Amino acid sequence: MRIVNARVFRNGFFEQGGVEFKERILDAGPKVGADFSPVGGTDPSCDANAGGAPVPAGEDTIDAKGCYLIPGLVDIHTHAAVGEDASDGNADGLYKMADYYAAGGVTSWCPTTMTLKEPVLTRAMQAVKSYKRTENGARIAGVNLEGPFVSYAKRGAQNADNLHAPDADMFFRLNEASGGIVRLITIAPEEPGSMEFIKKVSGTATVSLGHTTADYDTAMAAYEAGARHATHLFNAMPALGHRAPGVIGAALDFGATVELITDGYHIHPSVVRLTHRLFGTKLTLISDSLRCAGMPDGEYELGGQPITLKGGVARLSGTDTLAGSSIHLMEGMKRAAAFGVPLEAAVTAATITPAAVIGMDKEIGSIATGKLADMVMLDKELNVRAVIIGGKMIK
């Protein structure tokens, strides 16, 4: 199969060309589509086929009509969507979520759990282990455990009744229950036992600092112990102060990767731009989405706590506490670009950087020879025109 006449995102830039692929990418770049001359010429505005799927231009060839062709998005921090939640331990719910993600251009995702008791988390891990990707669903690239080893003071929307002291043995039990695919774990490094936990676990999964009151020195000690990431930067952690830089300053100095929720509510657009300028290719965009993603305003649930979605903003019911987002990662990428992050940087932050965070960048996250053929075609307004997963078009 070939896609030609596309603006292909490769190595951090868009270039006119195409991609040849089966389940994996065989070749990509300007030379792939160089010998293709469709009748009527090209349409660099990607308008000629607006409103429909890309048109076949011959046997096993698709004319992209000048559309953008980017890697499939990788959402490493998403709890829930379309009324389902990864913490439910319900395999059927995972399939519904996977279809929702894939339809919008997320081709790989990490089911993300909340701060819950071990038996509940174990059921969630077992459900993930049983998941087998269907033709129209996104692939599960791993599991993200957001807690339960976090701070009471910065628990945010996490349920305080389920907080747990750092426990490496518990982590390894949960990882085994998942089939060995826990790839990301959030911890508050100031909690007793955290440094020992980080040293034991960091060889198995990426350890992220979050839901924490840690100061700069404590965060730096955690990074030196083996942590490598920061969970939803600015949210559920001390602010960046000129005399107290905290986790944010430590992450920058150490060279850690960081997450950002770009729904426009969790982070001001100016701070989104600032974070991109500070962290560059270390920036990862996440949805941090809840059950209410893809759903109408109303009452929902998160980790046993009621939440209210109103006007696109999810909060713990009866409070001003933000409780994750209601957006798809593709919308988050579009909003980041609208806020002033260069499109190339926004695509990088939603594809190859998150893939690298979870150690999957050799398989997914970029359009490169040998990698899985997971790609998304976008028009000039960044609307999804086609989604390809494992070489098969699902939309």
Order of alpha helices (4+ residues) and beta strands (2+ residues): beta-beta-beta-beta-beta-beta-beta-beta-beta-alpha-beta-alpha-beta-beta-alpha-beta-alpha-beta-alpha-beta-alpha-beta-alpha-beta-beta-beta-beta-alpha-alpha-alpha-beta-beta-beta
